[in-house]
Amino acid sequence: MSQEALSLLRALNWLPSTHPTLTAPLLDWLMEEDSMTRRFEQHCQQVTVRPMREGFINAEELTDERALLPDDARFWLREIVLCGDGEPWLIGRTLVPESTLNGPEQMLQQLGTRPLGRYLFSSSTLSRDFIEPGSVETLWGRRSRLRLSGKPLLLTELFLPASPLYRDLA
């Protein structure tokens, strides 16, 4: 499931937030400004992270993401499955330009099984440039460019079928 879900995440089609298929309950999830980890914690006992891949990749491995990030040669890549009570709810892909990884932001390389949201949303220097909703097949996702101390990173999230997002839409 994880590799298939990562393929779907990379195939997301980006939509304007005014797209007619984006209903108010859906936008409530996709445009969430706060931590998705916190949002998920309202629907389960425990949120956990299963790391799938972590390490540096070269800029040539990026797709349309490259236009949203600085022109660095290398990027820290973190791909994870976020689970609610052990059930996979979300696939996350974080891209951090090497130039972002100085000072306290070096911690982004050492998150392990800690949710990204717990780190990001504990920072007083966090800001968000945009949230862009997307869809692929019957699934929904989003991507955001966030900044820590003004330094960018790109987070792409795909909500898996068991995610509470889909229960709220039913």
C-alpha positions in Angstrom: 0.0 0.0 0.0 2.7 2.5 0.9 4.6 2.5 -2.4 1.2 2.6 -4.3 0.1 5.5 -2.1 3.4 7.4 -2.7 2.8 7.0 -6.5 -0.7 8.5 -6.0 0.7 11.3 -3.9 3.1 12.2 -6.7 0.2 12.1 -9.2 -2.0 14.6 -7.3 -3.7 17.1 -9.6 -3.7 20.6 -8.1 -6.9 22.6 -7.9 -7.8 26.1 -7.1 -9.6 26.3 -3.7 -12.6 27.7 -5.6 -13.0 24.4 -7.7 -16.6 23.2 -7.7 -15.7 19.7 -6.3 -14.2 21.3 -3.2 -17.2 21.3 -0.8 -17.1 23.2 2.5 -16.5 20.1 4.7 -13.7 19.0 2.3 -12.1 22.5 2.4 -12.4 22.4 6.2 -9.8 19.5 6.1 -7.7 20.5 3.1 -7.2 24.1 4.1 -6.5 23.3 7.8 -3.9 25.9 9.0 -3.0 24.1 12.2 -1.2 20.8 12.6 -2.8 17.9 10.8 -1.3 15.7 13.6 -3.4 17.7 16.1 -6.5 17.4 14.0 -6.0 13.6 13.7 -5.6 13.3 17.5 -9.2 14.5 17.9 -10.2 11.2 16.1 -8.1 8.6 17.7 -6.2 7.6 20.9 -2.7 7.8 19.3 -1.1 9.2 16.2 2.1 7.4 15.1 4.6 7.8 12.3 6.0 5.0 10.2 9.1 6.4 8.3 9.4 5.0 4.8 12.3 6.9 3.4 14.7 9.6 4.7 17.8 11.1 3.2 19.2 13.5 0.7 18.1 13.5 -2.9 19.5 15.5 -5.8 17.4 18.3 -7.4 17.1 16.3 -10.6 14.8 13.9 -8.6 12.2 16.6 -8.1 9.2 17.1 -10.3 7.0 20.2 -10.4 8.1 20.7 -6.7 11.3 22.2 -7.9 9.6 25.4 -9.0 8.3 25.9 -5.4 11.7 25.7 -3.7 15.1 27.4 -3.9 17.6 26.3 -6.5 19.6 24.0 -4.2 21.5 21.0 -5.4 20.3 18.7 -2.7 17.1 18.3 -0.6 16.3 16.4 2.5 13.5 14.0 1.7 11.2 12.4 4.3 8.4 10.1 3.3 6.1 8.7 6.1 2.8 7.1 6.8 0.8 8.8 9.6 -1.4 6.4 11.4 -4.4 6.8 13.7 -4.5 4.0 16.3 -2.3 1.9 13.9 -4.4 2.5 10.8 -2.7 4.4 7.9 -4.5 7.7 7.5 -2.0 9.9 5.5 1.1 9.6 3.4 3.4 12.6 3.9 6.3 13.8 1.8 8.5 16.6 3.1 11.2 18.3 1.0 13.7 20.5 2.7 16.3 22.5 0.7 19.8 21.9 2.0 20.0 25.7 2.6 17.2 25.5 5.1 19.1 22.9 7.2 21.2 25.3 9.3 20.7 26.4 12.9 17.7 24.8 14.7 16.2 23.6 11.4 18.8 20.8 11.3 16.4 19.0 13.6 14.3 18.3 10.5 16.8 15.6 9.7 16.3 13.9 13.1 12.6 13.5 13.4 12.5 9.7 13.2 9.1 8.6 14.4 8.1 12.1 15.6 5.3 13.7 13.6 6.5 16.7 11.6 3.6 18.8 12.9 4.8 18.4 16.5 8.1 19.9 15.5 6.8 22.6 13.1 3.9 23.9 15.2 6.0 24.2 18.3 8.1 26.9 16.5 7.3 30.5 17.0 9.0 31.2 13.6 6.6 29.1 11.5 4.7 30.7 8.7 2.8 29.3 5.7 3.0 30.7 2.1 0.1 28.7 0.7 -2.0 25.5 0.9 -3.0 24.0 -2.4 -5.7 21.2 -2.6 -5.4 18.3 -4.9 -7.1 15.1 -6.0 -6.1 11.8 -7.6 -8.6 9.0 -8.3 -11.0 9.2 -5.4 -8.5 10.5 -2.9 -7.7 14.0 -1.7 -4.5 15.7 -0.8 -2.8 19.0 -0.3 0.6 20.7 -0.4 2.0 23.6 1.6 5.1 25.6 1.5 6.0 26.4 5.0 8.8 28.6 6.4 10.9 28.2 9.6 12.7 31.5 10.3 11.9 32.5 6.7 13.5 29.3 5.3 11.2 27.2 3.1 10.2 23.5 3.0 7.4 21.8 1.0 5.0 19.4 2.6 2.7 17.2 0.4 0.0 15.1 2.1 -2.3 12.4 0.7 -5.3 11.4 2.8 -5.7 7.6 2.6 -9.1 5.9 2.5 -9.3 5.2 6.2 -8.7 8.9 7.1 -11.3 10.6 9.2 -11.6 13.2 6.4 -13.7 10.8 4.4 -15.9 9.9 7.4 -16.6 13.6 7.9 -17.6 13.8 4.2 -20.0 10.8 4.4 
